[in-house]
Amino acid sequence: MTLSFNELAAFGWSHHFQSQLSDDERDACIPVRVLAVHRNRLEVANPALETSVPPFAEADGKEAATVGDWLLVDGETRRPRRLLKRFSLFRRKAAGQESRMQPIAANVDTLFVVSSCNADFNPARLERYLALAREAAVTPVIVLTKADLTEDTRSYLTAGVAVLRPWCGIGQTVALVGSSGVGKSTLVNTLLGTGEQATAAIREDDAKGRHTTTGRSMHRLAAGGWLLDTPGMRELQIADAESGVSEVFAEIAEIAGQCRFGDCRHEGEPGCAVEAAVADGRIAPERLARYRKLLAEDARNYEALHERRRRERVFGKLIKSVNAEMRERGKR
């Protein structure tokens, strides 16, 4: 099966991926994009093929294929052979106590950050998503939904779906994130022009929604692009994203460079330019509090990940030592 560059481009293929192929791989392998991830299989496709393959991870187990990835599958067996390097990747610290990073979406051009104009509207949550987008070098677009549920719509930025279409053109990939019940599925339905995604109402008592998306998946848009929908992530945590946080809070990061001490925590140190800016009204105190919170979370999770990696290295050395000893005993 031979596909032209332009044919694959409709699925998001680019020179970034083309340049990674060896001559042998061009002859023996087929590029496919991961459209959906299930526990025991990946749904993959290209312009001439739709199939399922087993979950795939690199030999070291550190890089597992996720939605949006490009895989090379064997032309005869259709078994995955290699995961191509991504140009962008969203990751999060896995939910719960396990210290590992979990891929969310790969090779994304634009991130639609969805929030509803009701009690769910939360600037801190938006800033968290923006930090993740900036860290991944992906363009964020904030989409506010359900303006009819609030009396004062003037205080919110609203956009018609038509405004979003320039990010949904041929070969473009957009990811869609937001807490459950904010209207992500409704937005997907509108962009697709179908009822493909299920929708659920917000509970009136607490403005909370019910999960209606059970797995990450990609959907073909009428404009030729791809939309990746993710379940609501109630335990979204960031790690190793200090630069992304600094970009979202650029005005604070810039003033922080004027502090007397380079490691100033902006918590009462002498000569703190940030606290001076709060005192004279240039920085809102609640915004500084959210900045501190995200940086503290990032540092805490980064340390947890670093400790996990240290334990893995120690365990790996132990296994090698035991195997070497067993081989020596076998020789005797």
N, C-alpha and C positions, 0 to 999 in steps of 0.2 A: 504494500500500500504506500503510494507516494503522494504526498500532499504538498501543494505549493505554499510558499511563504504567505501569500495573500489569503489563501484559504484558512490557514492556521491563525492569521492575524485577527480574524473575526472572533476567535476564542480568546484573544489577549496575547497571542504569540508576538514576540518582538525580537530584535537583533540581540537583546540581552540573553535570550534563550538559544537562539540560533548559533551564536558564537561558542556555546558550550559543547556542541556536538562534535564528536570525532568522526572521521570518515567511515569507520566501521559501524558506528551507531546510526549514521544516516542510512546505511544499507540494511541494517538488521533490526532496527527499533522503530517504534511508532510513538510520537509524542501525544500524550493525552492529558487533559486537564481534570483535576479532581473537582467534581461538582457537588458531591455530598459525602459525608463521613458517617458511617454507622459502626456499631461496636465490632462487627465481624467482617466488614467489607467497605470498600470505597467505590462509589459510583463515578466513573470516568467517561470522558467523551472527547471527540474531535469532530470535524465536519463530516467524517465518513464512518464513525464508529461510536457506539454507545454500549458499554458493558460494565461489569462489576469485577473488581480485583480484590485480592486479600489486602488487609492493612499493610502498609509498608513503612519501614524505618531503616535508616542507614545502619551499617554494620555495627557502629558503636552504640546504637540505640538512642542517641541524643537527638536526632532529627527525624521526627515522624511526619509523614505526609498529612497535610490538612487541606481544608477547602481553599481552592484557588491555586494550589500547587500544580506544577507540571511534572509529570512522570514520564520516563521512557519505559515502554513495555515491549517485551520480545515480540517480534513480528509474527512468530509462529505459535508460541504458547500463550501469548497475552499475559505473561507473568511480569510484574514490575521488576525492572533492573536497576534504575537509578532515579534519584530525586534531583531535579535541576535546581541550581542556586536561585534563590529568590531575590527580587529587587526591593521587596518590602515584606515585613512580617509583624503582625500584631501578636503579642504574647501576654499572658497574665500569670501571676502566681496561682498555682492550682488551688481550688477551694479546699478548705479544711486545713489540717495541720501539716500535710506533706509539703516539704520545701522543694518544689520543682517548678519549672516554667512550662506552661501549657500553650501550644500554638493555637491561635484563634482563627486567623485568616492570613493567607499569603498572596503576594503579588496584587495588592490593592492599590488603586490609583486615588480614590476619594473615599472619605469616611463620612456618611450621613449620621450625625448624632441627633437622635430623636428624643424630644421631651414634650410633655403635654402641658397646656396652659391651665393647670388646676393645682390642687394641693401637692401633686407630685413634682411640680417645678422646683428644681434644686440646683442653684449655681455651683455648689461644690461638686455635684455629680458631673455636671457639664465640664467643669475644669479638669476633672479626673480623665474623662474621655479625650479632651483636647490634649492633655499631656501625653497620653498614649499615642495619639495621632502624630503629634510633633516628634516624638521619639522615633516613630517609624518612618518619618519623612513623607507622610501622606497628607493630602489636603483635607482639612476638616470643613464640613458644612453643617451648621446647626439648623435643624428642621423642627419647628414648633407646631404641634398638632392640637386638635380639640379646642380651638379658640372659642367655640360656641359654649364651652363649659365654664367660661369666666365672664363676668360682667364687664371687666375693664380690659378689652383686647388691645387698647392703644399702648399699654405698657409692655407688650410683647412684639417681637419681630415676627411677622407672618409671611409665608411665601406660598404661592400656588405651586402645584405640582409641575406646571409648565416651566417654572423657573429652574427646576432641577434637571430638566432634560439635557442641557449642554454637558453634564457630567455622565450621561448615559449613552453616549455615542458608540459606534462600532469599535469593538475591541477594548473598550473602557470597562473597568471593574470598580464597582462601588460596594463598600461594606455598609451594613446598617446595624447600629447598636443603640441600646437604650433599655431602661428598666421595663419590666413586663407591664402591660396595660396602657402604654403611652400611645399606641396606635401604629406600631411598626407593621403589623400584618395588614392593617387597612391601607397603609402607604404602599406596601408591596402590591396589594390588589390593584390599587390605582395606577401604579407605574406599569404593571403588567397588562392592565385592562381586562383582568379576569378575576375569578373568585378562587384562585389557586390556593391561597393561604387562608387558613381558618382564622376567625376573629373572635374575640371575647370582650364582653363589656367590663367596665370598671365597676367595682363594688361601690355603692353609694356611700356606705358608712365610713370608709377610710381612704377612698380614691385609689385603692390598690387594684392591680390587675391580676388576672390568672395567666399562667404560661399557655400560649397557644402554638409555639414553635418548639419542637422537641429535639431538633438537631440542626447543625449548621449545614446550609445548602445554598446553591447558586441557582439563579433564575434568569432565563433569557428575556431581555427587554425588547419591546417593539422597535426601539431606536437602534438596536444592534448591540447594545452593551450587555453587561452582566451585573446582577445585583445579588450580593451575598447577605443572607439574613442570619442572625445569630440569636440564640435564646437569650432571655433576660438573665443577666449575670448578677445575682444578688450578693456574691462575695468577691466582686471585682477588686483586685489588689494590684498595685504596681510595684515593680522592682527593677532596679538598674535603669531608671528613667529620669535621672536628675536633670539632664539637659532638656528633656521634654517639659518638665515642670518649670524650669527656668524660662523657657520660651513663653509658656502660658502666662507666667507672672513676670513678664519682661521688665516692667517698670520697677518692680521690687528688686529683681536681680541686678538691674543697672545701678540703682541707688546703693545696693549692698556693696558694690565695688568701692564706695567712698568711705566705708566703715574703717575705723582706726586699725582694727585687727582683722587679718585675713580669714580667720576661723570664727568670726563673730556669729553668734546664734540669734542675735537680735532679741535678747531676753535680759536687758539691764546692763550689758557691758558698756564701759565708758567709751564715748566717741562713736556710738552706734548711729550711723546716718539713717538707717531704716526707721528706728524709733523716733528720730527727729522728724522724719517725713510724716509719720503717723501723728505726731504732736501738732504739726502745722497744717494738717489736713490734706497733704498730697497723697497719702495712702490711707485707705479705709482700714480701720483696725480689724474688721471681720475678714477682709481679704488677706491681711497679713496672717491671721490665725489659720486660714485655709492653706496658705502657702507653707506655713510651718508644719501643718498636719501632713500634707502630702510628702514633704521632704523627709519627715520623721518616718512615715510609712515606707517610703522608698529605701531609706537607710536600713530600717529594721528587716525588711524582706531581702534586701541585698545581702546582709550579713547572714541571714538564714540560708540563703542559696549558697553562699560562699562556704559555710560550714558543711552543708550537704556534700559539696564537691570535694572538700577536704576529706570527709569520711569515706567517700567513694574511692579517692586515690589511695588512702591507707588500706582500705579493704582490698583493692586491686593488687597492691603490693603484697599483702598477706597471702592472697590466693596464688600469686606467682611463686612466692616463697614455698608454700605448701606443695605446689605441683613440682617444683624443682627438687624438693626433698624426697617426694615420692619417686621421681625418676631415678634419683641416686640410689634409693633403697632397691629399686627394681634391678639396677645394674649389679648390685651386690648379690 
